[in-house]
């Protein structure tokens, strides 16, 4: 089985969502379904069918989360050497075509927010960057063509400090 790296904070969030759906959301929707079923004819009972549909979505999400939990490998980037690009590192890159600086953090699939510079370890840019140190230049093939970069800085900034999309229990549910 292929493992997926994840930060300790990312793993905690994964477990929180799983536990919330399993222990709170699924029993709540089951009660909704039971109450709706007690109202009579199920064939024309919109509340009953809606609750059944919610339960299907919850079960699918629980199955997915469980499979991710089983294959994750927790890596604490704070404990790694920060002189080279690796999982959890934040890299400032100079685009050698236009001189602009771009900042990216290499993270796990479940933590990625490409629009906010949090890129999956499987992304072409991440793979090209791995092992590079400050001053190294590299080329990467991207959907829009080849890009050349120079590593300007490497630093450790916790992934969840860079995340813009923080999910809470309200986001986990199926309302």
C-alpha positions in Angstrom: 0.0 0.0 0.0 1.3 3.4 -0.9 1.6 5.7 2.1 0.6 9.4 2.1 2.6 11.8 4.2 0.7 14.1 6.5 1.7 16.6 9.2 0.6 15.9 12.8 -1.9 18.8 12.6 -3.3 17.4 9.3 -3.7 13.9 10.9 -5.5 15.4 13.9 -7.9 17.2 11.6 -8.5 13.9 9.7 -9.3 12.1 12.9 -11.5 14.9 14.1 -13.6 14.8 11.0 -13.8 11.0 11.1 -14.9 11.0 14.7 -17.4 13.8 14.2 -19.1 12.1 11.3 -19.1 8.7 13.0 -20.1 9.7 16.5 -22.3 12.8 16.0 -23.4 13.4 12.4 -24.3 9.8 11.5 -26.4 9.2 14.6 -28.1 12.6 14.2 -29.1 11.8 10.6 -30.2 8.3 11.6 -32.6 9.9 14.1 -33.9 12.2 11.3 -34.5 9.2 9.1 -36.2 7.3 11.9 -38.5 10.3 12.7 -39.3 10.7 9.0 -40.0 7.0 8.7 -42.5 7.1 11.5 -44.6 9.7 9.6 -46.0 7.0 7.3 -45.7 6.2 3.6 -42.0 6.2 2.8 -42.4 6.2 -0.9 -43.7 9.9 -0.8 -41.7 11.0 2.2 -39.2 13.6 1.1 -37.6 13.9 4.6 -37.0 10.2 4.7 -35.4 10.1 1.3 -33.3 13.2 2.1 -32.0 11.5 5.3 -31.2 8.3 3.4 -29.2 10.3 0.9 -27.3 12.2 3.7 -26.5 8.8 5.2 -25.1 7.6 1.9 -22.8 10.7 1.7 -21.7 10.3 5.3 -20.9 6.6 4.7 -18.9 7.4 1.5 -16.9 10.1 3.3 -16.3 7.8 6.3 -15.0 5.1 4.0 -12.7 7.6 2.2 -11.4 9.1 5.5 -10.8 5.6 6.9 -8.8 4.6 3.9 -6.7 7.8 4.2 -6.2 7.2 8.0 -4.9 3.7 7.2 -2.4 4.8 4.6 -1.1 8.1 6.2 2.4 8.4 7.4 2.7 11.2 10.0 5.8 13.3 9.4 6.7 16.2 11.7 8.6 18.7 9.4 9.8 20.6 12.5 12.1 17.8 13.2 13.7 17.6 9.8 16.8 19.3 8.4 15.7 22.6 6.8 18.7 23.1 4.5 17.1 21.2 1.6 13.6 21.1 0.2 11.4 18.3 1.6 7.9 17.5 2.9 6.8 20.4 5.1 9.3 23.0 3.9 8.3 26.5 2.7 10.4 27.5 -0.3 10.7 31.0 -1.8 11.5 30.5 -5.5 12.5 33.1 -8.1 10.9 32.6 -11.5 14.0 33.0 -13.7 11.8 34.1 -16.7 10.4 37.2 -15.0 12.3 37.6 -11.7 9.1 37.3 -9.6 9.2 35.5 -6.3 6.8 32.7 -5.5 6.3 31.0 -2.1 5.2 27.3 -1.8 4.9 24.9 1.0 5.2 21.2 0.2 2.5 19.3 2.1 0.2 16.2 2.0 -2.6 15.7 -0.4 -5.3 16.4 2.2 -3.5 19.6 3.3 -3.0 21.1 -0.1 -4.4 24.4 -1.1 -2.7 25.2 -4.4 -4.4 28.6 -4.7 -2.7 29.5 -1.4 0.8 28.1 -2.2 0.3 24.8 -0.3 1.2 22.2 -2.9 0.9 18.4 -2.7 4.1 16.5 -2.5 3.0 14.7 -5.7 2.7 18.0 -7.7 5.3 18.3 -10.5 6.8 21.5 -8.8 7.2 19.7 -5.5 8.9 16.7 -7.1 11.3 18.9 -9.0 12.1 20.9 -5.9 12.8 18.0 -3.5 16.4 17.9 -2.3 17.2 21.3 -3.7 19.0 23.9 -1.4 19.3 27.7 -1.5 21.0 28.8 -4.7 20.0 25.7 -6.7 18.3 26.2 -10.0 15.9 23.7 -11.5 13.5 23.2 -14.4 10.0 21.8 -14.1 7.5 20.8 -16.8 4.1 22.3 -15.9 0.9 22.2 -17.9 1.7 25.7 -19.3 5.2 24.6 -20.4 8.7 24.5 -18.8 9.5 26.9 -16.0 12.9 27.6 -14.5 13.3 28.5 -10.9 16.1 29.3 -8.4 15.6 28.5 -4.7 16.0 31.8 -2.8 15.1 30.7 0.7 14.0 27.6 2.6 12.3 27.8 6.0 10.0 25.8 8.2 6.5 27.4 8.6 3.9 25.0 10.0 1.4 24.1 7.2 -1.6 25.1 9.3 -0.2 28.6 9.8 -0.3 29.0 6.0 -3.7 27.4 5.4 -6.5 29.8 4.6 -9.3 27.1 4.7 -9.6 26.0 8.3 -12.4 23.4 8.6 -14.5 23.1 11.7 -17.1 20.6 12.8 -19.8 22.7 11.0 -17.9 22.1 7.8 -17.8 18.3 8.4 -21.5 17.9 8.6 -24.1 17.3 5.9 -26.8 19.8 6.6 
